[in-house]
Amino acid sequence: MLWVEGQGAILHPVYSGVTLGLYHGSVPHLLVLCHEAGHTEIEGMGGGPHPIPPLGELVELHERLALPARPARVGAIALNTRRLTEEEARRAVAAAEAETGLPADDPVRFGSAGLVAALLEAG
């Protein structure tokens, strides 16, 4: 199994070209969608606002973008909850799971074991 850590974001026009190149070049089977909980707009774009779509739409977008190289699916959601209290973070994780039907967690705050186990089982 090969793990490739991506950079940038598919939605950010400044970084999306590099991100998509890495994405298609690595031809993944399985993806981890990373998202900052509570973050609603793309920063650094000017002329805003540039809203970030709901997680369910982001899952679909990432899976559709994989198709030219190889079908891939999102296997888990990794949330960054650094701006939330612990209680808010746990609610954000639960909300991400409820919205997408995928395992979710903040691997920095709560550990990565659950996400790794879900990915190994899915892969």
C-alpha positions, 0 to 999 in steps of 0.5 A: 500500500502506498500513501501519498500526501497531497498539497493544496486544494482542488477548489483553490484556483491558485493551487488546483493545477498542482493538486490535480497533477499530483492526484492524477499522477498518483492514480489513487484507489482511495482518498482522504478528504481533508477539510477545516471544520467551520471554514466556509470560504476559500481564502486568498482569492480576492473578489470574494466571497468564494464559498466552499460547497458542503462536504457531500458535494466535495466527496462527489467532486473528488471522486468525479475528478479521479475518473480520467486516470482511475476510479477512486472513492473517498474512504474517510474525512479528516477534519482540522478542528483547531478553531473549535472547542473539544465539544464543537470538534466532536459535533463537527466530526459527527456531523461530517459522518452523518452528512457523508456516511463516511468515517470522520475524525480529527487525526491531530486532536483525537488520533489517527487510529480510527481513520487508518483502520477505516482506510485499511478496511476499505482498501 
